């Protein structure tokens, strides 16, 4: 007697949302269907939309980023670029840079630094998605980022070789520096960020960073 074959049961949308860190459902587009997205879909812009998407477990996940988060990223990119112009060391990536952590997992840190050590002869690949993890990853948190989502992302960063991660809380003007999934240091406006062993010599007063970006209107 031949045993009946069974087909794997596709996860429900609720299960997908939970696996992604209980993110808001509106961050998951219905097309392509969750679980069926590919790396090609990361670059599609239906109707010319300018949204950014990461790819996680075959699901497109919108990367939320308001103007102020973008402004903070832009200021940091400029400061890092100025430092690297003088001291060298690598490249700085903007929020739309795509990085493949593993097949089917594409992340877009808000700011990324990658050492020249990863590019023999300082020759950059032609592929649209870098098959690399950033040495330094910066995530500027938005309201729709959940704790579970960012905990998952943190584990992913260090699993693929990222050496330092900064999680930035714009409203509180705080930065948490991670040197491992369980190793962190919380810094406030009176503190100074340093590049550590990733960017030796780089330092940035947190108050100066936010001052350059400008003060955002307080919520009522």
C-alpha positions in Angstrom: 0.0 0.0 0.0 1.4 3.4 -1.0 1.3 6.0 1.7 -0.6 9.1 0.7 1.6 12.1 0.0 1.1 15.3 2.0 1.8 18.8 0.8 3.4 21.3 3.2 0.8 23.7 4.6 1.5 27.3 3.7 1.8 29.6 6.7 -1.1 31.9 7.3 -0.7 35.7 7.0 -0.9 35.9 10.8 2.0 33.4 11.1 4.1 35.4 8.5 3.5 38.7 10.3 4.6 37.1 13.7 7.7 35.6 12.1 8.7 39.0 10.7 8.4 40.5 14.2 4.7 41.3 14.5 5.1 44.2 12.1 2.1 46.3 10.9 0.3 44.4 8.2 0.3 47.5 5.9 4.1 47.1 5.5 3.6 43.8 3.6 2.3 44.3 0.0 -0.2 41.8 -1.4 1.6 41.6 -4.7 3.7 39.5 -5.0 1.9 37.2 -2.6 3.7 36.9 0.7 6.1 34.0 0.5 6.5 34.3 -3.3 8.6 37.4 -3.6 12.1 37.2 -5.1 15.1 39.5 -5.3 13.9 40.9 -8.5 10.8 42.2 -6.7 12.9 44.3 -4.4 13.6 46.6 -7.3 10.1 46.8 -8.7 8.3 50.1 -8.3 4.7 49.7 -9.4 3.2 53.0 -10.6 6.6 54.7 -10.0 6.2 54.4 -6.2 9.3 55.3 -4.2 9.0 52.8 -1.3 11.9 50.7 -0.2 11.5 47.0 0.4 13.6 44.4 2.1 13.2 40.7 1.3 12.7 38.3 4.2 11.6 34.6 3.8 10.0 35.3 0.4 8.1 38.3 1.7 8.6 41.9 0.7 8.7 44.1 3.8 8.4 47.9 3.4 11.2 49.8 5.1 9.6 52.7 6.9 11.5 55.9 6.7 10.1 59.4 7.1 11.8 62.6 6.1 13.4 63.1 9.5 14.9 59.6 9.7 16.2 60.2 6.2 17.7 63.6 7.2 19.5 62.0 10.2 20.9 59.3 7.8 22.0 61.9 5.3 23.9 63.9 8.0 25.6 60.8 9.2 26.6 59.8 5.7 28.1 63.2 5.1 30.1 63.0 8.3 31.3 59.5 7.6 32.2 60.4 4.0 34.2 63.4 5.3 36.1 61.2 7.7 36.8 58.6 5.0 38.0 61.2 2.5 40.7 62.1 5.0 41.5 58.8 6.5 40.3 56.2 3.9 39.0 52.9 5.0 36.0 51.9 2.9 32.6 53.0 1.4 29.4 54.4 2.9 26.0 53.2 1.7 22.7 55.1 1.7 19.3 53.7 2.8 18.5 52.2 -0.6 21.6 50.1 -0.8 20.7 46.3 -1.1 22.7 43.7 0.8 22.3 40.0 0.5 22.8 38.3 3.9 21.9 34.9 2.5 19.7 33.6 -0.4 16.3 35.1 0.0 17.3 37.6 2.7 18.0 41.1 1.5 18.4 44.0 4.0 18.7 47.7 3.6 20.4 49.4 6.6 19.7 53.1 6.8 23.5 53.7 6.8 26.2 51.1 6.1 29.9 51.1 6.2 31.9 48.4 4.4 35.7 48.3 4.6 37.9 48.2 1.5 39.2 44.8 2.9 36.1 43.2 1.4 37.0 44.5 -2.1 40.3 43.1 -3.5 42.0 45.9 -5.5 39.2 48.2 -4.4 37.1 46.9 -7.3 33.4 47.1 -6.7 31.1 44.3 -8.0 28.7 45.0 -10.9 25.7 43.2 -9.3 22.9 45.4 -8.0 22.9 43.5 -4.6 26.1 43.2 -2.7 26.8 39.8 -1.3 28.2 41.3 1.9 27.3 42.3 5.4 28.2 45.9 6.5 31.0 46.2 9.0 28.9 49.0 10.6 25.1 49.0 10.3 22.9 52.0 11.4 19.2 51.6 11.8 17.2 54.8 12.5 14.0 53.5 14.1 10.5 54.5 12.9 7.2 54.2 14.8 6.2 51.1 12.8 9.5 49.2 13.7 8.7 46.7 16.4 11.0 45.4 19.1 10.7 41.8 17.8 11.5 43.0 14.3 14.6 44.8 15.4 15.7 41.9 17.6 15.5 39.6 14.7 17.4 42.0 12.5 20.1 42.4 15.1 20.7 38.7 15.3 20.9 38.6 11.5 23.5 41.3 11.3 25.9 39.6 13.7 25.3 36.2 12.2 26.6 37.4 8.9 29.6 39.2 10.2 28.6 42.8 11.1 30.9 44.0 13.8 29.0 47.0 15.1 25.3 48.1 15.0 23.8 51.5 16.0 20.1 51.6 16.7 19.0 55.3 16.8 15.9 56.5 18.6 15.1 59.9 17.0 12.5 61.1 19.5 14.6 60.3 22.6 17.8 61.4 20.8 19.5 58.2 22.0 21.7 55.6 20.3 22.2 52.0 21.4 25.6 50.7 20.3 25.7 46.9 19.8 29.0 45.0 19.6 27.1 41.7 19.7 23.5 40.5 19.9 23.7 40.6 23.7 26.3 43.3 24.2 25.0 46.9 24.1 25.7 50.4 25.4 23.0 53.0 25.5 24.1 56.6 24.8 22.3 59.9 25.2 22.8 63.5 24.0 25.7 64.1 26.4 27.7 61.2 24.9 30.0 60.6 22.0 29.7 57.9 19.4 33.0 56.3 18.3 33.8 53.9 15.4 35.7 51.5 17.7 37.7 48.9 15.9 35.5 49.3 12.8 36.3 53.0 12.2 39.3 53.8 14.3 39.5 57.6 15.0 35.9 58.4 14.1 33.9 60.2 16.8 30.6 62.1 16.8 28.9 63.9 19.6 25.3 62.7 19.6 24.1 66.3 20.4 26.0 67.6 17.4 24.4 65.0 15.1 20.9 66.0 16.1 21.7 69.7 16.0 22.9 69.4 12.4 19.7 67.7 11.5 17.5 70.3 13.2 15.0 70.1 16.0 11.7 68.3 15.2 8.4 69.7 16.4 7.3 68.0 19.6 4.3 65.8 19.5 1.2 67.1 21.3 
